[in-house]
Structure formats: C-alpha cells, structure tokens
C-alpha cells in the first residue's frame, strides 16, 4: 500500500518539473566522475524487450531524476536510466542536482532514508506519482557486495591511505567495466516497477523500489 504523501511532495508539480535539465545539460555540468558517467551512458544499450515496455505506452510518462555526481550508486544507475529515457519518446525527462534540492528530494523519501541519492520519480501526464525508485536496483546489491569484497582483497596489503585511494579508483573502473551487465539489472527492475504500477490501482501509487534500508533478511 502506498505511503501517504506529505504536503511537501506537492512541490514536484509541472512548474518545478520543467525547471530540470536534459541528459546532455546535466552531463555538461558534471564536475566529479564525468568520464565514467559518460562511458557508462555511451556503453549501455537498452534491451529491446525492456524498451518495449515504454514504447508501447498509450501516453508518455514524466521522469524526474534527483542525482549527485559524487555518489557511486548514482554513477552506476543514473546514466542507465537517462539512457533509457533518451531511447524512447514516451519518457519526458528532467534531471536535478540533488544537492540543490535537498528539501524536495528528502520529501520523496521515507524519513529514515533522508539523504539517499539518487531518486527516480515516475509520473503520469497529470503529474500523479506512479513509482519512486531509490538509490539502485535491490537485485544489484549482491554484485556491489562482490565488487567491494574483491577490491578489499586486492588492496589488503596496502597502507590505509593507499587503500582509500586505490579502492576509490578501482570501484570506478569496476562499474565502467560492467556497465552493460549492471545496466540490464537496473533496467529490468526499474521497468518492472513501472509496469506493475501502471497495471495496478492508482490508489496504491506510488510504489517504491530500489534498495531497502535497513536491508531485508
């Protein structure tokens, strides 16, 4: 059952939505992790069966993205969702820097998840929210855990300072190397949420997806 929206959620209306950026406008102003972000965006190809979920819609959807260039999950997830939106005429996309929209973005999260980034909000043409997708795909978490375990083992013999430096760079390259594999996991989960929301009752929207915190057993 959907959570009751707070009064702050009304801020994400048509006027606010139209103040966002296109994918290219967002990319042009990225200050941190721009090269890996672009590499992932350019590498990912949206599988035809997932693209058909959106190409077959009877009316376009609106997608608001609240993201941050410094975030590792945003580096993996945001370019994938932007690539999907740019691959179909049935998604109207607007991107926001989360750090410039803290009050609004936190109003879109459960209270205990305040500060989580990125956030993807899918809305119908009347700006009614259908899906809120938080952070990244829950089904990607085992891959992220495996990445961290592998990198920790690779750098075990280094000093603490070198570990921090090397691990940061290795996580970035690891995400880029697996852009298509990880992208398909993200797109499958995101597309499934949208399909479920549109097939269900409007009274049960928005439905939530993405990572869970605290993690479920």
C-alpha positions in Angstrom: 0.0 0.0 0.0 1.4 3.4 -0.9 2.5 5.7 1.9 0.6 8.9 2.3 2.3 11.8 0.5 3.4 14.7 2.6 2.4 18.3 1.8 6.0 18.9 0.6 5.5 16.4 -2.3 3.3 18.9 -4.0 6.4 20.9 -4.8 7.1 18.3 -7.6 4.5 19.8 -9.8 4.6 20.7 -13.5 6.2 24.1 -12.9 9.0 22.6 -10.8 9.5 19.6 -13.2 10.0 21.9 -16.1 13.0 23.6 -14.3 15.1 20.5 -14.6 17.8 19.6 -17.1 18.1 17.3 -20.1 20.6 14.4 -20.1 23.1 16.5 -22.1 22.6 19.6 -19.9 23.3 17.5 -16.8 26.3 15.8 -18.3 27.7 19.2 -19.4 27.8 20.5 -15.8 29.1 17.4 -14.1 32.2 18.2 -12.0 33.0 14.8 -10.4 33.2 11.4 -12.2 32.2 12.9 -15.6 34.3 10.5 -17.7 33.0 7.3 -16.1 29.4 8.6 -16.2 29.7 9.3 -19.9 31.4 6.0 -20.5 28.5 4.1 -18.8 25.9 6.2 -20.6 27.5 5.5 -24.0 28.1 1.8 -23.3 24.7 0.8 -22.1 22.3 -0.5 -24.8 18.7 -0.8 -23.6 17.4 -4.4 -24.3 14.5 -4.4 -26.8 12.1 -6.2 -24.5 12.6 -3.6 -21.8 12.3 -0.7 -24.2 9.1 -2.1 -25.5 7.5 -1.6 -22.0 7.8 2.2 -22.7 7.4 2.3 -26.4 4.0 0.5 -26.0 2.5 3.0 -23.6 -0.7 4.7 -24.5 0.6 8.0 -23.2 4.0 9.4 -22.2 5.3 9.4 -18.7 7.3 12.1 -16.8 10.5 11.1 -15.1 12.2 13.4 -12.5 15.8 12.4 -11.5 17.5 13.7 -8.4 21.1 12.7 -8.6 24.6 13.7 -7.4 27.9 13.4 -9.4 29.9 12.4 -6.3 27.8 9.3 -5.5 29.0 5.8 -6.6 25.4 4.4 -6.9 24.5 7.5 -9.0 27.5 6.8 -11.2 26.2 3.3 -11.9 22.5 4.0 -12.0 21.8 7.5 -13.2 23.4 7.2 -16.7 21.5 3.9 -17.3 18.1 5.5 -16.5 19.0 8.5 -18.6 19.9 6.3 -21.5 16.5 4.6 -21.2 14.7 7.9 -21.2 16.6 9.2 -24.2 15.8 6.0 -26.1 12.0 6.3 -26.1 9.7 9.2 -27.0 7.4 8.0 -24.1 9.5 9.4 -21.3 9.8 13.1 -20.7 12.9 13.6 -18.6 14.1 16.3 -16.2 17.3 16.0 -14.2 18.1 17.8 -10.9 21.2 18.1 -8.8 20.1 16.6 -5.6 22.3 18.9 -3.5 20.4 21.9 -4.8 17.0 20.2 -4.0 17.5 18.7 -0.5 14.1 19.7 0.9 12.2 18.4 -2.1 14.3 15.2 -2.6 14.0 14.3 1.1 10.3 14.8 1.0 10.3 12.0 -1.7 12.0 9.5 0.7 10.9 7.7 3.8 12.1 9.6 6.8 14.8 7.1 7.8 16.2 7.3 4.2 16.7 11.1 4.2 19.8 12.0 2.2 19.7 8.9 0.0 20.7 9.5 -3.6 19.8 9.1 -6.5 15.9 9.2 -6.6 13.9 8.5 -9.7 10.2 9.6 -9.7 7.9 8.4 -12.5 4.7 10.4 -13.0 1.8 10.3 -15.4 0.8 13.3 -17.6 -1.2 14.8 -14.7 1.9 14.6 -12.6 0.5 11.9 -10.3 3.4 9.8 -9.0 3.5 6.2 -10.1 6.9 5.0 -9.0 9.7 6.1 -6.7 12.9 4.2 -7.4 15.6 4.8 -4.7 19.4 4.5 -5.0 19.8 1.5 -7.3 18.3 -1.9 -8.0 17.9 -4.1 -5.0 18.9 -7.1 -7.2 22.2 -5.3 -7.9 23.3 -5.3 -4.2 25.0 -8.8 -4.4 27.1 -7.5 -7.3 28.1 -4.4 -5.4 29.0 -6.5 -2.3 31.1 -8.8 -4.5 32.8 -5.8 -6.0 33.7 -4.5 -2.6 34.9 -7.9 -1.4 37.1 -8.4 -4.4 38.7 -4.9 -4.2 39.3 -5.3 -0.5 41.2 -8.5 -1.1 43.2 -6.9 -3.9 44.3 -4.0 -1.8 44.7 -5.8 1.6 48.5 -5.3 1.7 48.5 -1.5 1.1 48.7 1.2 3.7 45.4 2.7 4.9 45.9 5.9 2.8 46.8 3.9 -0.3 43.8 1.6 0.3 41.4 4.5 0.2 42.9 6.0 -2.9 43.2 2.7 -4.9 39.8 1.4 -3.8 38.1 4.5 -4.9 39.6 4.3 -8.4 39.1 0.5 -8.6 35.4 0.9 -7.8 35.0 3.4 -10.6 36.7 1.2 -13.2 34.8 -1.9 -11.9 31.5 -0.1 -12.5 32.5 1.1 -16.0 33.7 -2.4 -17.0 30.4 -3.9 -16.0 28.2 -1.1 -17.4 26.1 -3.3 -19.7 25.7 -6.2 -17.2 24.8 -3.9 -14.3 22.7 -1.7 -16.5 20.5 -4.6 -17.6 19.9 -5.5 -13.9 18.9 -1.9 -13.2 16.7 -1.5 -16.2 14.9 -4.8 -15.6 14.0 -3.9 -12.1 13.0 -0.3 -13.0 10.9 -1.3 -16.0 9.2 -4.0 -13.9 8.2 -1.4 -11.3 6.8 0.9 -13.9 4.8 -1.9 -15.5 3.4 -3.0 -12.1 2.4 0.5 -11.1 0.6 1.1 -14.4 -1.2 -2.2 -14.2 -2.3 -1.7 -10.6 -4.7 0.6 -8.9 -4.0 4.3 -8.8 -4.8 4.2 -5.1 -1.7 2.1 -4.5 0.7 4.5 -6.1 3.4 5.5 -5.8 5.0 2.1 -5.4 8.6 2.1 -4.0 11.5 0.2 -5.5 15.3 0.1 -5.3 17.4 -0.6 -2.3 16.0 -1.2 1.2 17.3 0.2 4.4 17.7 -1.4 6.8 18.3 -4.4 4.5 15.6 -7.0 4.5 16.5 -10.5 5.8 
